Amino acid sequence: MTKIRVKIGQAEAEVEADPEHIREAIELIPELAAKLPRQGREPSAERKEPSLEIEVESQQGSSTEFPVVTLEKGDSLADVISKFFSGPWGRERRKLSDVREALQSYGLNYPKQSVAVALLRLAKTTKLRRFKAEDGEYVYTTAFTVSSLPRAPDNHVLGELTTAQAD
């Protein structure tokens, strides 16, 4: 059984379906979202873009595991893919087909070529790592930055530690 939770503002709804009926459940999301109560207007001067949170839970295991992200109205394809790879889902090697399945789980149907170009551009801007897997197909992972890696201890700290141990 797969569960899809849709949250718009404070309103939230869930749809559960068998894996073979998941496409039908995903197609229900816009209809479901339209039936959710609308929030009152915010009194603040700045107006926020509406956001949509979709959470997909599956009892089948990691084969149908999709990233859980919040999509904004104006997000480009590259923005959505970057959000996918910024979480735990992006730390594992992902093929083009994995990224397309994740996009489709959010109702975003892009041609294979568009997704491939977006992935290549993200890799060229060093936001993603791209390399060939053993089977010859390209895989993508999160690109680690120098600031995200653990720092090596300073040499003077190591010197203090070795002299303290010698005493």
C-alpha positions as CSV (number, residue, x, y, z in Angstrom):
1,M,0.0,0.0,0.0
2,T,1.3,3.4,-0.9
3,K,0.2,6.6,0.9
4,I,0.3,10.1,-0.7
5,R,-0.1,13.1,1.6
6,V,-0.9,16.5,0.1
7,K,-0.5,19.6,2.2
8,I,-1.3,23.1,1.1
9,G,-0.9,25.7,3.8
10,Q,-2.7,24.4,6.9
11,A,-5.0,22.0,5.0
12,E,-3.9,18.4,4.5
13,A,-5.3,15.2,2.8
14,E,-4.1,11.7,2.3
15,V,-4.7,9.2,-0.5
16,E,-3.8,5.5,-0.2
17,A,-3.5,3.1,-3.1
18,D,-2.0,-0.2,-4.1
19,P,1.3,0.2,-6.1
20,E,-0.4,-0.8,-9.4
21,H,-3.0,2.0,-8.9
22,I,-0.4,4.7,-7.8
23,R,-0.7,6.5,-11.1
24,E,-4.4,6.9,-10.6
25,A,-3.8,8.2,-7.1
26,I,-1.3,10.7,-8.3
27,E,-3.8,12.0,-10.9
28,L,-6.3,12.6,-8.1
29,I,-3.9,15.1,-6.4
30,P,-5.0,18.2,-8.3
31,E,-8.7,17.4,-7.7
32,L,-8.0,16.7,-4.1
33,A,-6.0,19.9,-3.7
34,A,-8.9,21.9,-5.2
35,K,-11.3,20.5,-2.5
36,L,-9.0,21.6,0.4
37,P,-10.2,24.7,2.2
38,R,-8.5,27.9,1.3
39,Q,-6.5,29.9,3.8
40,G,-7.5,33.4,4.7
41,R,-5.4,36.2,3.3
42,E,-2.3,37.0,5.3
43,P,-2.2,40.6,6.7
44,S,1.5,41.0,6.0
45,A,2.6,43.3,3.2
46,E,4.7,40.8,1.4
47,R,2.8,38.0,-0.3
48,K,4.3,34.5,-0.4
49,E,4.1,32.2,-3.3
50,P,1.9,29.2,-2.5
51,S,3.8,26.0,-1.7
52,L,2.7,22.4,-2.1
53,E,4.1,19.6,0.1
54,I,3.7,16.1,-1.1
55,E,4.8,13.1,0.9
56,V,4.9,9.6,-0.5
57,E,5.1,6.7,1.8
58,S,5.4,3.1,0.6
59,Q,5.5,-0.2,2.5
60,Q,7.4,-1.9,-0.3
61,G,10.9,-0.8,0.6
62,S,13.5,1.4,-1.1
63,S,12.7,0.4,-4.7
64,T,9.8,2.9,-4.8
65,E,11.4,5.4,-2.4
66,F,11.1,9.0,-3.6
67,P,12.6,12.2,-2.2
68,V,10.3,14.3,0.1
69,V,10.6,18.0,-0.9
70,T,8.5,21.1,-0.9
71,L,7.9,22.4,-4.3
72,E,7.3,26.1,-4.9
73,K,5.1,27.4,-7.7
74,G,8.0,29.0,-9.7
75,D,10.6,26.1,-9.3
76,S,12.4,25.2,-12.5
77,L,13.3,21.7,-13.4
78,A,16.8,22.3,-12.2
79,D,15.5,23.7,-8.9
80,V,13.3,20.6,-8.3
81,I,16.2,18.2,-9.2
82,S,18.5,20.2,-6.8
83,K,16.0,19.8,-4.0
84,F,15.8,16.1,-4.7
85,F,19.6,15.8,-4.4
86,S,19.9,18.0,-1.3
87,G,18.3,15.4,0.9
88,P,19.1,11.8,1.8
89,W,17.7,10.5,-1.5
90,G,20.5,12.4,-3.4
91,R,23.3,10.8,-1.3
92,E,22.9,7.5,-3.2
93,R,23.8,6.9,-6.8
94,R,20.8,7.8,-9.0
95,K,20.3,7.1,-12.7
96,L,18.4,9.3,-15.1
97,S,15.5,6.9,-14.8
98,D,15.4,7.3,-11.0
99,V,15.2,11.1,-11.4
100,R,12.4,10.8,-13.9
101,E,10.5,8.4,-11.6
102,A,10.9,10.9,-8.7
103,L,9.7,13.7,-10.9
104,Q,6.7,11.7,-12.1
105,S,5.8,10.9,-8.4
106,Y,5.2,14.6,-8.1
107,G,3.1,14.7,-11.3
108,L,6.0,16.4,-13.2
109,N,6.3,14.7,-16.6
110,Y,9.4,15.9,-18.4
111,P,10.9,14.3,-21.5
112,K,14.0,12.2,-20.9
113,Q,16.2,14.6,-22.9
114,S,15.1,17.6,-20.8
115,V,15.9,15.8,-17.5
116,A,19.3,14.6,-19.0
117,V,20.2,18.2,-20.0
118,A,19.2,19.5,-16.6
119,L,21.3,16.9,-14.8
120,L,24.3,17.6,-17.0
121,R,24.1,21.3,-16.4
122,L,23.9,20.7,-12.6
123,A,26.9,18.5,-12.8
124,K,28.9,21.1,-14.9
125,T,28.1,23.8,-12.2
126,T,29.4,21.3,-9.6
127,K,26.0,21.1,-7.8
128,L,25.9,17.3,-8.6
129,R,28.6,14.7,-9.2
130,R,28.3,12.7,-12.5
131,F,30.2,9.6,-13.3
132,K,29.8,6.3,-15.1
133,A,28.6,3.3,-13.2
134,E,29.9,-0.3,-13.8
135,D,27.2,-0.8,-16.4
136,G,28.3,2.2,-18.4
137,E,25.3,4.4,-17.5
138,Y,25.8,7.8,-15.9
139,V,24.8,8.1,-12.2
140,Y,24.5,11.2,-10.2
141,T,25.0,12.0,-6.5
142,T,25.1,15.1,-4.3
143,A,28.3,17.1,-4.8
144,F,30.1,17.6,-1.4
145,T,31.6,21.0,-0.9
146,V,34.8,21.6,1.0
147,S,32.8,23.4,3.7
148,S,30.5,20.3,4.2
149,L,33.4,17.9,4.9
150,P,34.8,17.4,8.4
151,R,37.8,19.6,9.1
152,A,41.2,18.1,9.7
153,P,42.7,19.0,13.1
154,D,45.2,21.8,13.1
155,N,48.9,20.8,13.2
156,H,49.5,22.7,16.5
157,V,46.6,20.8,18.1
158,L,48.2,17.5,17.0
159,G,51.5,18.6,18.4
160,E,49.9,19.4,21.7
161,L,48.2,16.0,21.8
162,T,51.4,14.1,21.1
163,T,53.4,16.0,23.7
164,A,50.6,15.5,26.2
165,Q,50.6,11.7,25.5
166,A,54.4,11.5,25.8
167,D,54.2,13.0,29.4
